[in-house]
Amino acid sequence: MALKQKLLFLCSASPSLESSIGSWAIYDGTGAENHTTGDSDAPPYTSVLHAMRDGWRVIQVPQLLPPQPGYELSTSYMKFEYVLEKLEEAQ
Amino acid sequence: MTASNLLNTVQIANFVADGLLVFDELVPDNINQQVMRELDENQIQGRAGVAGQYLSELWSNSQGIGAMLRLPAVQGIIKSLVGPNSLYDHHAAHRVPARHKEGQFWHVDAIIDVRTHFDIQLFYFPHDTPREMGGTLFLPGSHFRRAHEFDISRYQNFRGQLPIVCKAGTLVAGHHGLWHCAQPNHTDAMRYMIKVRINPTVRQKLLWDTSDLNNPEVSNILSRNHRWYGDDDRLEVCNRIKLWRFLIDDDSFDVNYWLTRIENQPA
């Protein structure tokens, strides 16, 4: 059976993979799970490292970009968003 | 709420910190019932007037939505946040059908809007809204974040997200930049929520009951850490200080010396 991709987005409090998680999302390509907004009040892992120890592979780390001059105090999207994957067999 | 129906300084500080205020069961049940009747009779769908029209000119004969907006307590909220002679921007009677399993994507209404002046949106829940029915999910402290509409739709959950689980007649007053989304409705009944966007026509300065203006709680409230934004917490506080300075018309106001320090440029 073909392996399919499951993605986990974890936004951490700082660039450290050991820092706490402020936002999370799961997109399951196997079709086994369907997630939507507001479906959990606690992150599935306490940190990116915690997820790695459960078998998630980090496939993207957030770049550290200096703020644009004049916008040093501005905020926008979550800055430290890690993308992790698992490959699982479809149900 | 004070006798004058205006909000007090502590409430305004909470609005600046969180981007919203929740008023549980504010609207009496007879008006809620009239609103539900108006919804059933399709009297609230569509535009009620022209964008930019005085809000006071709309729904003058309505014993439901009009009566809700004319309530002294609601008038006090509007006047405290956007001032007198406010304008109707638009409204919507949002419906989430029964057994609708998908949550709406996180979004910000309209477009990126970085004014210090702000619009408010009233989110009115005319019937009981238990968690299995929704309601609207808000992200407290998100209102200063520069994001365009559904650009934030990849996110699903945040630490501290706030679902409005409420009794009939609950009203939320939100800053125009607040991140939010409708939640699934797992019940067998349609869920309603009426939203009205309101614009100021005056400089938003000391519009509330300022008898407690120097309340020492203000600094603590403006320093609130909602946790979901991690290391950005100090930046969030700085943006609140900027709005507070604007609202009280005092550029010397500060919390924990954050802005004064970086503004210090001796000649």
Chai-1 contact restraints between the chains, C-beta under 6 A:
chainA,res_idxA,chainB,res_idxB,connection_type,confidence,min_distance_angstrom,max_distance_angstrom,comment,restraint_id
A,A13,B,G230,contact,1.0,0.0,6.0,A-B,restraint_1
A,A13,B,D231,contact,1.0,0.0,6.0,A-B,restraint_2
A,S14,B,G230,contact,1.0,0.0,6.0,A-B,restraint_3
A,S14,B,D231,contact,1.0,0.0,6.0,A-B,restraint_4
A,G22,B,R159,contact,1.0,0.0,6.0,A-B,restraint_5
A,G22,B,W228,contact,1.0,0.0,6.0,A-B,restraint_6
A,G22,B,G230,contact,1.0,0.0,6.0,A-B,restraint_7
A,S23,B,Y155,contact,1.0,0.0,6.0,A-B,restraint_8
A,S23,B,F158,contact,1.0,0.0,6.0,A-B,restraint_9
A,W24,B,N157,contact,1.0,0.0,6.0,A-B,restraint_10
A,A25,B,Y155,contact,1.0,0.0,6.0,A-B,restraint_11
A,A25,B,Q156,contact,1.0,0.0,6.0,A-B,restraint_12
A,H35,B,Q156,contact,1.0,0.0,6.0,A-B,restraint_13
A,T36,B,E102,contact,1.0,0.0,6.0,A-B,restraint_14
A,T36,B,G103,contact,1.0,0.0,6.0,A-B,restraint_15
A,T37,B,G103,contact,1.0,0.0,6.0,A-B,restraint_16
A,T37,B,W106,contact,1.0,0.0,6.0,A-B,restraint_17
A,T37,B,Q156,contact,1.0,0.0,6.0,A-B,restraint_18
A,T37,B,C181,contact,1.0,0.0,6.0,A-B,restraint_19
A,G38,B,G103,contact,1.0,0.0,6.0,A-B,restraint_20
A,G38,B,L137,contact,1.0,0.0,6.0,A-B,restraint_21
A,G38,B,Q183,contact,1.0,0.0,6.0,A-B,restraint_22
A,S40,B,N157,contact,1.0,0.0,6.0,A-B,restraint_23
A,L73,B,L235,contact,1.0,0.0,6.0,A-B,restraint_24
A,L73,B,C238,contact,1.0,0.0,6.0,A-B,restraint_25
A,T75,B,R145,contact,1.0,0.0,6.0,A-B,restraint_26
A,T75,B,D232,contact,1.0,0.0,6.0,A-B,restraint_27
A,T75,B,L235,contact,1.0,0.0,6.0,A-B,restraint_28
A,S76,B,R145,contact,1.0,0.0,6.0,A-B,restraint_29
A,S76,B,R146,contact,1.0,0.0,6.0,A-B,restraint_30
A,S76,B,A147,contact,1.0,0.0,6.0,A-B,restraint_31
